[in-house]
Amino acid sequence: MTEPRQHPRDPLHGVTLETIVKYLEAKHGWHEMGNRIPIRCFLFDPSVKSSLTFLRKTPWAREKLEAWYATDVGGGFGSGPVRGTQPGIDAKPRFGSGPQR
């Protein structure tokens, strides 16, 4: 199997849906996939084939799976440090738990 090429603006460029399902299943397992995206093909008698069939027909579920994969491999939306924080320094809470003035 060849490694998918990186595309500067699209972390999913060149990655098939089958590759995504197999990657997440190998890394997290069907149980975790069913917890994060509660669909029958992940929860009851899961298989790659049944998952691909469902995901190809259901755009919202496919979008959730692709977003999870993109975040998991480090190139997705929401990955990276929290804005305003620096490595090694804890972010201060905005409201409620700070000193009273």
N, C-alpha and C positions, 0 to 999 in steps of 0.2 A: 504494500500500500504506500503510495507516495504522500508526502507531507503537503497539506494545502498551503499555497502561497499566501503571504500576508498582503493585505490591501490596506493602504493608508487610512481610508475612511470607512471601511466596512469590515468588521471583524468576522463576519460570516461568509465573506467572499471565498468561494471555492469549497465550502464545507457543505456536504449533503445532509439532509435530514436524518438519514440512517446513521451517519457518523456521529451526529449530535446525540441521538438516542443511545447508541452503543457507548459513547464516552460517558454520559451521565449515569447510565446503568452500571458501568464498570466502577465508576468512582463513588457513587452514592447509593446505588441499589434501587430496586423497584419500590421498596417500602418508603424511602425518603422521597422518591419521585412522586409517589402517591400522596404523601403528606404535603408537599409543596404545590402540586397541581393535582387536585383530587378528581381524577377522571377514571372511569372503569377500566380502561386498558392498562393502567398502572396499578390498580388496586386488586382486581380479580383476574387470576390466571394470566399474568402479564407476559407478553412476548414482543419482540421487536416488530414482527409482522403486523400484529393487531394494533400496536402503537402507531406504526407508519400509516396504516389504513385510516385510523381515526384522525391523526394529526394533519394529514393531507386534505381532509374534508372539513376541518374545524379551525378556521383562522385564529380565533382568540387563544386556543390552547397551543397552537404552534408558535404564536408570538411570545407567549409566556415561556415556553421551552427554549426558544432561541435567545431570549433575553437572559435567562438563567445561564445558558451555555456561554454567552458572550461575557457575562460578569465572571463566571467561574474560570475562564481561561485568561482573564485579566484585560480584555480589550473592550468590555461592554460598557453600557451605560451604567453609571453609578459606581464604577470601580474607581479605585484611587483614593487618595486621602480626603478627609473631610475638609472643606474649605475653611481656612483660617486656623488650621492646626499645623504644628510642626512636629517632625519625628521626635519621640522621646518626651514630649510635653503633653500632658493631658489637657483636653479642651475643658474650659470652664463652663459650667451650666449657665444658661441665659437667665432663667427665672427660678425663683423659689428657694433654692438651697444656699444662696450666698448670704453674706452678712447683712443684717438689717440696718438701714440708715435712718 
